[in-house]
């Protein structure tokens, strides 16, 4: 497998919208090539008979039975709210961006 070149890393940085200095580029180039070499070495492993998994250990998710339970009472919720308007809780405006 051929390694990444400085132009490859520049292109990847551009796609990721990263502005890398020349020093950062020279630092990242061998690190990325080491990562790719390690991933390529994983392809050589014999995984015949190994079951696919998403975790290294078995995870058990105990589930409780679904049972109908009483919901919240609107008047009680509105009484706890710092501010209410009619039958709604007033919250601060959140603008992302």
Phi and psi restraints in degrees (range 20) as a CNS / XPLOR table:
assign (resid 1 and name C) (resid 2 and name N)
       (resid 2 and name CA) (resid 2 and name C) 1.0 -78.3 20.0 2
assign (resid 2 and name N) (resid 2 and name CA)
       (resid 2 and name C) (resid 3 and name N) 1.0 149.9 20.0 2
assign (resid 2 and name C) (resid 3 and name N)
       (resid 3 and name CA) (resid 3 and name C) 1.0 -84.2 20.0 2
assign (resid 3 and name N) (resid 3 and name CA)
       (resid 3 and name C) (resid 4 and name N) 1.0 171.0 20.0 2
assign (resid 3 and name C) (resid 4 and name N)
       (resid 4 and name CA) (resid 4 and name C) 1.0 -73.0 20.0 2
assign (resid 4 and name N) (resid 4 and name CA)
       (resid 4 and name C) (resid 5 and name N) 1.0 148.3 20.0 2
assign (resid 4 and name C) (resid 5 and name N)
       (resid 5 and name CA) (resid 5 and name C) 1.0 -102.0 20.0 2
assign (resid 5 and name N) (resid 5 and name CA)
       (resid 5 and name C) (resid 6 and name N) 1.0 170.4 20.0 2
assign (resid 5 and name C) (resid 6 and name N)
       (resid 6 and name CA) (resid 6 and name C) 1.0 -60.3 20.0 2
assign (resid 6 and name N) (resid 6 and name CA)
       (resid 6 and name C) (resid 7 and name N) 1.0 -36.1 20.0 2
assign (resid 6 and name C) (resid 7 and name N)
       (resid 7 and name CA) (resid 7 and name C) 1.0 -65.8 20.0 2
assign (resid 7 and name N) (resid 7 and name CA)
       (resid 7 and name C) (resid 8 and name N) 1.0 -36.7 20.0 2
assign (resid 7 and name C) (resid 8 and name N)
       (resid 8 and name CA) (resid 8 and name C) 1.0 -62.0 20.0 2
assign (resid 8 and name N) (resid 8 and name CA)
       (resid 8 and name C) (resid 9 and name N) 1.0 -45.6 20.0 2
assign (resid 8 and name C) (resid 9 and name N)
       (resid 9 and name CA) (resid 9 and name C) 1.0 -66.4 20.0 2
assign (resid 9 and name N) (resid 9 and name CA)
       (resid 9 and name C) (resid 10 and name N) 1.0 -38.6 20.0 2
assign (resid 9 and name C) (resid 10 and name N)
       (resid 10 and name CA) (resid 10 and name C) 1.0 -60.6 20.0 2
assign (resid 10 and name N) (resid 10 and name CA)
       (resid 10 and name C) (resid 11 and name N) 1.0 -42.5 20.0 2
assign (resid 10 and name C) (resid 11 and name N)
       (resid 11 and name CA) (resid 11 and name C) 1.0 -66.4 20.0 2
assign (resid 11 and name N) (resid 11 and name CA)
       (resid 11 and name C) (resid 12 and name N) 1.0 -42.7 20.0 2
assign (resid 11 and name C) (resid 12 and name N)
       (resid 12 and name CA) (resid 12 and name C) 1.0 -62.6 20.0 2
assign (resid 12 and name N) (resid 12 and name CA)
       (resid 12 and name C) (resid 13 and name N) 1.0 -42.9 20.0 2
assign (resid 12 and name C) (resid 13 and name N)
       (resid 13 and name CA) (resid 13 and name C) 1.0 -62.6 20.0 2
assign (resid 13 and name N) (resid 13 and name CA)
       (resid 13 and name C) (resid 14 and name N) 1.0 -40.1 20.0 2
assign (resid 13 and name C) (resid 14 and name N)
       (resid 14 and name CA) (resid 14 and name C) 1.0 -63.5 20.0 2
assign (resid 14 and name N) (resid 14 and name CA)
       (resid 14 and name C) (resid 15 and name N) 1.0 -43.9 20.0 2
assign (resid 14 and name C) (resid 15 and name N)
       (resid 15 and name CA) (resid 15 and name C) 1.0 -63.8 20.0 2
assign (resid 15 and name N) (resid 15 and name CA)
       (resid 15 and name C) (resid 16 and name N) 1.0 -33.5 20.0 2
assign (resid 15 and name C) (resid 16 and name N)
       (resid 16 and name CA) (resid 16 and name C) 1.0 -86.5 20.0 2
assign (resid 16 and name N) (resid 16 and name CA)
       (resid 16 and name C) (resid 17 and name N) 1.0 2.0 20.0 2
assign (resid 16 and name C) (resid 17 and name N)
       (resid 17 and name CA) (resid 17 and name C) 1.0 58.0 20.0 2
assign (resid 17 and name N) (resid 17 and name CA)
       (resid 17 and name C) (resid 18 and name N) 1.0 43.6 20.0 2
assign (resid 17 and name C) (resid 18 and name N)
       (resid 18 and name CA) (resid 18 and name C) 1.0 -107.0 20.0 2
assign (resid 18 and name N) (resid 18 and name CA)
       (resid 18 and name C) (resid 19 and name N) 1.0 136.4 20.0 2
assign (resid 18 and name C) (resid 19 and name N)
       (resid 19 and name CA) (resid 19 and name C) 1.0 -103.1 20.0 2
assign (resid 19 and name N) (resid 19 and name CA)
       (resid 19 and name C) (resid 20 and name N) 1.0 95.6 20.0 2
assign (resid 19 and name C) (resid 20 and name N)
       (resid 20 and name CA) (resid 20 and name C) 1.0 -93.0 20.0 2
assign (resid 20 and name N) (resid 20 and name CA)
       (resid 20 and name C) (resid 21 and name N) 1.0 137.1 20.0 2
assign (resid 20 and name C) (resid 21 and name N)
       (resid 21 and name CA) (resid 21 and name C) 1.0 -76.7 20.0 2
assign (resid 21 and name N) (resid 21 and name CA)
       (resid 21 and name C) (resid 22 and name N) 1.0 169.0 20.0 2
assign (resid 21 and name C) (resid 22 and name N)
       (resid 22 and name CA) (resid 22 and name C) 1.0 -62.7 20.0 2
assign (resid 22 and name N) (resid 22 and name CA)
       (resid 22 and name C) (resid 23 and name N) 1.0 -36.4 20.0 2
assign (resid 22 and name C) (resid 23 and name N)
       (resid 23 and name CA) (resid 23 and name C) 1.0 -67.2 20.0 2
assign (resid 23 and name N) (resid 23 and name CA)
       (resid 23 and name C) (resid 24 and name N) 1.0 -41.6 20.0 2
assign (resid 23 and name C) (resid 24 and name N)
       (resid 24 and name CA) (resid 24 and name C) 1.0 -64.4 20.0 2
assign (resid 24 and name N) (resid 24 and name CA)
       (resid 24 and name C) (resid 25 and name N) 1.0 -40.7 20.0 2
assign (resid 24 and name C) (resid 25 and name N)
       (resid 25 and name CA) (resid 25 and name C) 1.0 -60.1 20.0 2
assign (resid 25 and name N) (resid 25 and name CA)
       (resid 25 and name C) (resid 26 and name N) 1.0 -45.6 20.0 2
assign (resid 25 and name C) (resid 26 and name N)
       (resid 26 and name CA) (resid 26 and name C) 1.0 -67.6 20.0 2
assign (resid 26 and name N) (resid 26 and name CA)
       (resid 26 and name C) (resid 27 and name N) 1.0 -29.1 20.0 2
assign (resid 26 and name C) (resid 27 and name N)
       (resid 27 and name CA) (resid 27 and name C) 1.0 -75.3 20.0 2
assign (resid 27 and name N) (resid 27 and name CA)
       (resid 27 and name C) (resid 28 and name N) 1.0 -40.1 20.0 2
assign (resid 27 and name C) (resid 28 and name N)
       (resid 28 and name CA) (resid 28 and name C) 1.0 -74.6 20.0 2
assign (resid 28 and name N) (resid 28 and name CA)
       (resid 28 and name C) (resid 29 and name N) 1.0 -32.5 20.0 2
assign (resid 28 and name C) (resid 29 and name N)
       (resid 29 and name CA) (resid 29 and name C) 1.0 -56.0 20.0 2
assign (resid 29 and name N) (resid 29 and name CA)
       (resid 29 and name C) (resid 30 and name N) 1.0 -53.3 20.0 2
assign (resid 29 and name C) (resid 30 and name N)
       (resid 30 and name CA) (resid 30 and name C) 1.0 -67.9 20.0 2
assign (resid 30 and name N) (resid 30 and name CA)
       (resid 30 and name C) (resid 31 and name N) 1.0 -33.0 20.0 2
assign (resid 30 and name C) (resid 31 and name N)
       (resid 31 and name CA) (resid 31 and name C) 1.0 -64.2 20.0 2
assign (resid 31 and name N) (resid 31 and name CA)
       (resid 31 and name C) (resid 32 and name N) 1.0 -44.9 20.0 2
assign (resid 31 and name C) (resid 32 and name N)
       (resid 32 and name CA) (resid 32 and name C) 1.0 -66.0 20.0 2
assign (resid 32 and name N) (resid 32 and name CA)
       (resid 32 and name C) (resid 33 and name N) 1.0 -38.8 20.0 2
assign (resid 32 and name C) (resid 33 and name N)
       (resid 33 and name CA) (resid 33 and name C) 1.0 -65.3 20.0 2
assign (resid 33 and name N) (resid 33 and name CA)
       (resid 33 and name C) (resid 34 and name N) 1.0 -37.4 20.0 2
assign (resid 33 and name C) (resid 34 and name N)
       (resid 34 and name CA) (resid 34 and name C) 1.0 -63.2 20.0 2
assign (resid 34 and name N) (resid 34 and name CA)
       (resid 34 and name C) (resid 35 and name N) 1.0 -41.9 20.0 2
assign (resid 34 and name C) (resid 35 and name N)
       (resid 35 and name CA) (resid 35 and name C) 1.0 -63.0 20.0 2
assign (resid 35 and name N) (resid 35 and name CA)
       (resid 35 and name C) (resid 36 and name N) 1.0 -46.1 20.0 2
assign (resid 35 and name C) (resid 36 and name N)
       (resid 36 and name CA) (resid 36 and name C) 1.0 -64.4 20.0 2
assign (resid 36 and name N) (resid 36 and name CA)
       (resid 36 and name C) (resid 37 and name N) 1.0 -37.2 20.0 2
assign (resid 36 and name C) (resid 37 and name N)
       (resid 37 and name CA) (resid 37 and name C) 1.0 -65.5 20.0 2
assign (resid 37 and name N) (resid 37 and name CA)
       (resid 37 and name C) (resid 38 and name N) 1.0 -40.0 20.0 2
assign (resid 37 and name C) (resid 38 and name N)
       (resid 38 and name CA) (resid 38 and name C) 1.0 -64.8 20.0 2
assign (resid 38 and name N) (resid 38 and name CA)
       (resid 38 and name C) (resid 39 and name N) 1.0 -44.2 20.0 2
assign (resid 38 and name C) (resid 39 and name N)
       (resid 39 and name CA) (resid 39 and name C) 1.0 -62.2 20.0 2
assign (resid 39 and name N) (resid 39 and name CA)
       (resid 39 and name C) (resid 40 and name N) 1.0 -40.5 20.0 2
assign (resid 39 and name C) (resid 40 and name N)
       (resid 40 and name CA) (resid 40 and name C) 1.0 -63.6 20.0 2
assign (resid 40 and name N) (resid 40 and name CA)
       (resid 40 and name C) (resid 41 and name N) 1.0 -35.7 20.0 2
assign (resid 40 and name C) (resid 41 and name N)
       (resid 41 and name CA) (resid 41 and name C) 1.0 -67.5 20.0 2
assign (resid 41 and name N) (resid 41 and name CA)
       (resid 41 and name C) (resid 42 and name N) 1.0 -27.3 20.0 2
assign (resid 41 and name C) (resid 42 and name N)
       (resid 42 and name CA) (resid 42 and name C) 1.0 -66.4 20.0 2
assign (resid 42 and name N) (resid 42 and name CA)
       (resid 42 and name C) (resid 43 and name N) 1.0 -27.0 20.0 2
assign (resid 42 and name C) (resid 43 and name N)
       (resid 43 and name CA) (resid 43 and name C) 1.0 -66.8 20.0 2
assign (resid 43 and name N) (resid 43 and name CA)
       (resid 43 and name C) (resid 44 and name N) 1.0 -18.9 20.0 2
assign (resid 43 and name C) (resid 44 and name N)
       (resid 44 and name CA) (resid 44 and name C) 1.0 -82.8 20.0 2
assign (resid 44 and name N) (resid 44 and name CA)
       (resid 44 and name C) (resid 45 and name N) 1.0 -10.7 20.0 2
assign (resid 44 and name C) (resid 45 and name N)
       (resid 45 and name CA) (resid 45 and name C) 1.0 -70.4 20.0 2
assign (resid 45 and name N) (resid 45 and name CA)
       (resid 45 and name C) (resid 46 and name N) 1.0 142.9 20.0 2
assign (resid 45 and name C) (resid 46 and name N)
       (resid 46 and name CA) (resid 46 and name C) 1.0 -88.6 20.0 2
assign (resid 46 and name N) (resid 46 and name CA)
       (resid 46 and name C) (resid 47 and name N) 1.0 108.8 20.0 2
assign (resid 46 and name C) (resid 47 and name N)
       (resid 47 and name CA) (resid 47 and name C) 1.0 -111.5 20.0 2
assign (resid 47 and name N) (resid 47 and name CA)
       (resid 47 and name C) (resid 48 and name N) 1.0 19.8 20.0 2
assign (resid 47 and name C) (resid 48 and name N)
       (resid 48 and name CA) (resid 48 and name C) 1.0 -62.1 20.0 2
assign (resid 48 and name N) (resid 48 and name CA)
       (resid 48 and name C) (resid 49 and name N) 1.0 130.4 20.0 2
assign (resid 48 and name C) (resid 49 and name N)
       (resid 49 and name CA) (resid 49 and name C) 1.0 84.0 20.0 2
assign (resid 49 and name N) (resid 49 and name CA)
       (resid 49 and name C) (resid 50 and name N) 1.0 -0.5 20.0 2
assign (resid 49 and name C) (resid 50 and name N)
       (resid 50 and name CA) (resid 50 and name C) 1.0 -93.0 20.0 2
assign (resid 50 and name N) (resid 50 and name CA)
       (resid 50 and name C) (resid 51 and name N) 1.0 123.5 20.0 2
assign (resid 50 and name C) (resid 51 and name N)
       (resid 51 and name CA) (resid 51 and name C) 1.0 -73.5 20.0 2
assign (resid 51 and name N) (resid 51 and name CA)
       (resid 51 and name C) (resid 52 and name N) 1.0 138.7 20.0 2
assign (resid 51 and name C) (resid 52 and name N)
       (resid 52 and name CA) (resid 52 and name C) 1.0 -64.3 20.0 2
assign (resid 52 and name N) (resid 52 and name CA)
       (resid 52 and name C) (resid 53 and name N) 1.0 146.3 20.0 2
assign (resid 52 and name C) (resid 53 and name N)
       (resid 53 and name CA) (resid 53 and name C) 1.0 -149.3 20.0 2
assign (resid 53 and name N) (resid 53 and name CA)
       (resid 53 and name C) (resid 54 and name N) 1.0 159.3 20.0 2
assign (resid 53 and name C) (resid 54 and name N)
       (resid 54 and name CA) (resid 54 and name C) 1.0 -103.9 20.0 2
assign (resid 54 and name N) (resid 54 and name CA)
       (resid 54 and name C) (resid 55 and name N) 1.0 -9.4 20.0 2
assign (resid 54 and name C) (resid 55 and name N)
       (resid 55 and name CA) (resid 55 and name C) 1.0 -139.5 20.0 2
assign (resid 55 and name N) (resid 55 and name CA)
       (resid 55 and name C) (resid 56 and name N) 1.0 155.1 20.0 2
assign (resid 55 and name C) (resid 56 and name N)
       (resid 56 and name CA) (resid 56 and name C) 1.0 -74.5 20.0 2
assign (resid 56 and name N) (resid 56 and name CA)
       (resid 56 and name C) (resid 57 and name N) 1.0 -20.1 20.0 2
assign (resid 56 and name C) (resid 57 and name N)
       (resid 57 and name CA) (resid 57 and name C) 1.0 -128.5 20.0 2
assign (resid 57 and name N) (resid 57 and name CA)
       (resid 57 and name C) (resid 58 and name N) 1.0 157.0 20.0 2
assign (resid 57 and name C) (resid 58 and name N)
       (resid 58 and name CA) (resid 58 and name C) 1.0 -71.5 20.0 2
assign (resid 58 and name N) (resid 58 and name CA)
       (resid 58 and name C) (resid 59 and name N) 1.0 129.4 20.0 2
assign (resid 58 and name C) (resid 59 and name N)
       (resid 59 and name CA) (resid 59 and name C) 1.0 -107.4 20.0 2
assign (resid 59 and name N) (resid 59 and name CA)
       (resid 59 and name C) (resid 60 and name N) 1.0 127.0 20.0 2
assign (resid 59 and name C) (resid 60 and name N)
       (resid 60 and name CA) (resid 60 and name C) 1.0 -105.2 20.0 2
assign (resid 60 and name N) (resid 60 and name CA)
       (resid 60 and name C) (resid 61 and name N) 1.0 131.5 20.0 2
assign (resid 60 and name C) (resid 61 and name N)
       (resid 61 and name CA) (resid 61 and name C) 1.0 -113.4 20.0 2
assign (resid 61 and name N) (resid 61 and name CA)
       (resid 61 and name C) (resid 62 and name N) 1.0 88.5 20.0 2
assign (resid 61 and name C) (resid 62 and name N)
       (resid 62 and name CA) (resid 62 and name C) 1.0 -64.2 20.0 2
assign (resid 62 and name N) (resid 62 and name CA)
       (resid 62 and name C) (resid 63 and name N) 1.0 131.2 20.0 2
assign (resid 62 and name C) (resid 63 and name N)
       (resid 63 and name CA) (resid 63 and name C) 1.0 -109.5 20.0 2
assign (resid 63 and name N) (resid 63 and name CA)
       (resid 63 and name C) (resid 64 and name N) 1.0 141.0 20.0 2
assign (resid 63 and name C) (resid 64 and name N)
       (resid 64 and name CA) (resid 64 and name C) 1.0 -88.3 20.0 2
assign (resid 64 and name N) (resid 64 and name CA)
       (resid 64 and name C) (resid 65 and name N) 1.0 154.1 20.0 2
assign (resid 64 and name C) (resid 65 and name N)
       (resid 65 and name CA) (resid 65 and name C) 1.0 -68.5 20.0 2
assign (resid 65 and name N) (resid 65 and name CA)
       (resid 65 and name C) (resid 66 and name N) 1.0 144.4 20.0 2
assign (resid 65 and name C) (resid 66 and name N)
       (resid 66 and name CA) (resid 66 and name C) 1.0 -73.8 20.0 2
assign (resid 66 and name N) (resid 66 and name CA)
       (resid 66 and name C) (resid 67 and name N) 1.0 119.4 20.0 2
assign (resid 66 and name C) (resid 67 and name N)
       (resid 67 and name CA) (resid 67 and name C) 1.0 -132.3 20.0 2
assign (resid 67 and name N) (resid 67 and name CA)
       (resid 67 and name C) (resid 68 and name N) 1.0 145.1 20.0 2
assign (resid 67 and name C) (resid 68 and name N)
       (resid 68 and name CA) (resid 68 and name C) 1.0 -73.0 20.0 2
assign (resid 68 and name N) (resid 68 and name CA)
       (resid 68 and name C) (resid 69 and name N) 1.0 129.0 20.0 2
assign (resid 68 and name C) (resid 69 and name N)
       (resid 69 and name CA) (resid 69 and name C) 1.0 -129.3 20.0 2
assign (resid 69 and name N) (resid 69 and name CA)
       (resid 69 and name C) (resid 70 and name N) 1.0 154.8 20.0 2
assign (resid 69 and name C) (resid 70 and name N)
       (resid 70 and name CA) (resid 70 and name C) 1.0 -64.5 20.0 2
assign (resid 70 and name N) (resid 70 and name CA)
       (resid 70 and name C) (resid 71 and name N) 1.0 143.1 20.0 2
assign (resid 70 and name C) (resid 71 and name N)
       (resid 71 and name CA) (resid 71 and name C) 1.0 -86.9 20.0 2
assign (resid 71 and name N) (resid 71 and name CA)
       (resid 71 and name C) (resid 72 and name N) 1.0 -172.8 20.0 2
assign (resid 71 and name C) (resid 72 and name N)
       (resid 72 and name CA) (resid 72 and name C) 1.0 -77.1 20.0 2
assign (resid 72 and name N) (resid 72 and name CA)
       (resid 72 and name C) (resid 73 and name N) 1.0 148.4 20.0 2
assign (resid 72 and name C) (resid 73 and name N)
       (resid 73 and name CA) (resid 73 and name C) 1.0 -92.8 20.0 2
assign (resid 73 and name N) (resid 73 and name CA)
       (resid 73 and name C) (resid 74 and name N) 1.0 124.5 20.0 2
assign (resid 73 and name C) (resid 74 and name N)
       (resid 74 and name CA) (resid 74 and name C) 1.0 -56.3 20.0 2
assign (resid 74 and name N) (resid 74 and name CA)
       (resid 74 and name C) (resid 75 and name N) 1.0 -43.3 20.0 2
assign (resid 74 and name C) (resid 75 and name N)
       (resid 75 and name CA) (resid 75 and name C) 1.0 -63.7 20.0 2
assign (resid 75 and name N) (resid 75 and name CA)
       (resid 75 and name C) (resid 76 and name N) 1.0 -38.2 20.0 2
assign (resid 75 and name C) (resid 76 and name N)
       (resid 76 and name CA) (resid 76 and name C) 1.0 -67.9 20.0 2
assign (resid 76 and name N) (resid 76 and name CA)
       (resid 76 and name C) (resid 77 and name N) 1.0 -40.2 20.0 2
assign (resid 76 and name C) (resid 77 and name N)
       (resid 77 and name CA) (resid 77 and name C) 1.0 -65.2 20.0 2
assign (resid 77 and name N) (resid 77 and name CA)
       (resid 77 and name C) (resid 78 and name N) 1.0 -45.5 20.0 2
assign (resid 77 and name C) (resid 78 and name N)
       (resid 78 and name CA) (resid 78 and name C) 1.0 -64.6 20.0 2
assign (resid 78 and name N) (resid 78 and name CA)
       (resid 78 and name C) (resid 79 and name N) 1.0 -32.2 20.0 2
assign (resid 78 and name C) (resid 79 and name N)
       (resid 79 and name CA) (resid 79 and name C) 1.0 -68.1 20.0 2
assign (resid 79 and name N) (resid 79 and name CA)
       (resid 79 and name C) (resid 80 and name N) 1.0 -29.2 20.0 2
assign (resid 79 and name C) (resid 80 and name N)
       (resid 80 and name CA) (resid 80 and name C) 1.0 -84.2 20.0 2
assign (resid 80 and name N) (resid 80 and name CA)
       (resid 80 and name C) (resid 81 and name N) 1.0 -17.8 20.0 2
assign (resid 80 and name C) (resid 81 and name N)
       (resid 81 and name CA) (resid 81 and name C) 1.0 -71.8 20.0 2
assign (resid 81 and name N) (resid 81 and name CA)
       (resid 81 and name C) (resid 82 and name N) 1.0 142.3 20.0 2
assign (resid 81 and name C) (resid 82 and name N)
       (resid 82 and name CA) (resid 82 and name C) 1.0 -61.4 20.0 2
assign (resid 82 and name N) (resid 82 and name CA)
       (resid 82 and name C) (resid 83 and name N) 1.0 -32.3 20.0 2
assign (resid 82 and name C) (resid 83 and name N)
       (resid 83 and name CA) (resid 83 and name C) 1.0 -149.9 20.0 2
assign (resid 83 and name N) (resid 83 and name CA)
       (resid 83 and name C) (resid 84 and name N) 1.0 135.1 20.0 2
assign (resid 83 and name C) (resid 84 and name N)
       (resid 84 and name CA) (resid 84 and name C) 1.0 -132.1 20.0 2
assign (resid 84 and name N) (resid 84 and name CA)
       (resid 84 and name C) (resid 85 and name N) 1.0 151.5 20.0 2
assign (resid 84 and name C) (resid 85 and name N)
       (resid 85 and name CA) (resid 85 and name C) 1.0 -136.1 20.0 2
assign (resid 85 and name N) (resid 85 and name CA)
       (resid 85 and name C) (resid 86 and name N) 1.0 108.5 20.0 2
assign (resid 85 and name C) (resid 86 and name N)
       (resid 86 and name CA) (resid 86 and name C) 1.0 64.6 20.0 2
assign (resid 86 and name N) (resid 86 and name CA)
       (resid 86 and name C) (resid 87 and name N) 1.0 -124.7 20.0 2
assign (resid 86 and name C) (resid 87 and name N)
       (resid 87 and name CA) (resid 87 and name C) 1.0 -101.4 20.0 2
assign (resid 87 and name N) (resid 87 and name CA)
       (resid 87 and name C) (resid 88 and name N) 1.0 20.7 20.0 2
assign (resid 87 and name C) (resid 88 and name N)
       (resid 88 and name CA) (resid 88 and name C) 1.0 -120.9 20.0 2
assign (resid 88 and name N) (resid 88 and name CA)
       (resid 88 and name C) (resid 89 and name N) 1.0 150.1 20.0 2
assign (resid 88 and name C) (resid 89 and name N)
       (resid 89 and name CA) (resid 89 and name C) 1.0 -88.0 20.0 2
assign (resid 89 and name N) (resid 89 and name CA)
       (resid 89 and name C) (resid 90 and name N) 1.0 131.3 20.0 2
assign (resid 89 and name C) (resid 90 and name N)
       (resid 90 and name CA) (resid 90 and name C) 1.0 -89.6 20.0 2
assign (resid 90 and name N) (resid 90 and name CA)
       (resid 90 and name C) (resid 91 and name N) 1.0 128.4 20.0 2
assign (resid 90 and name C) (resid 91 and name N)
       (resid 91 and name CA) (resid 91 and name C) 1.0 -123.7 20.0 2
assign (resid 91 and name N) (resid 91 and name CA)
       (resid 91 and name C) (resid 92 and name N) 1.0 158.2 20.0 2
assign (resid 91 and name C) (resid 92 and name N)
       (resid 92 and name CA) (resid 92 and name C) 1.0 -65.5 20.0 2
assign (resid 92 and name N) (resid 92 and name CA)
       (resid 92 and name C) (resid 93 and name N) 1.0 147.0 20.0 2
assign (resid 92 and name C) (resid 93 and name N)
       (resid 93 and name CA) (resid 93 and name C) 1.0 -70.2 20.0 2
assign (resid 93 and name N) (resid 93 and name CA)
       (resid 93 and name C) (resid 94 and name N) 1.0 132.9 20.0 2
assign (resid 93 and name C) (resid 94 and name N)
       (resid 94 and name CA) (resid 94 and name C) 1.0 -117.4 20.0 2
assign (resid 94 and name N) (resid 94 and name CA)
       (resid 94 and name C) (resid 95 and name N) 1.0 121.7 20.0 2
assign (resid 94 and name C) (resid 95 and name N)
       (resid 95 and name CA) (resid 95 and name C) 1.0 -119.9 20.0 2
assign (resid 95 and name N) (resid 95 and name CA)
       (resid 95 and name C) (resid 96 and name N) 1.0 119.0 20.0 2
assign (resid 95 and name C) (resid 96 and name N)
       (resid 96 and name CA) (resid 96 and name C) 1.0 -86.6 20.0 2
assign (resid 96 and name N) (resid 96 and name CA)
       (resid 96 and name C) (resid 97 and name N) 1.0 148.1 20.0 2
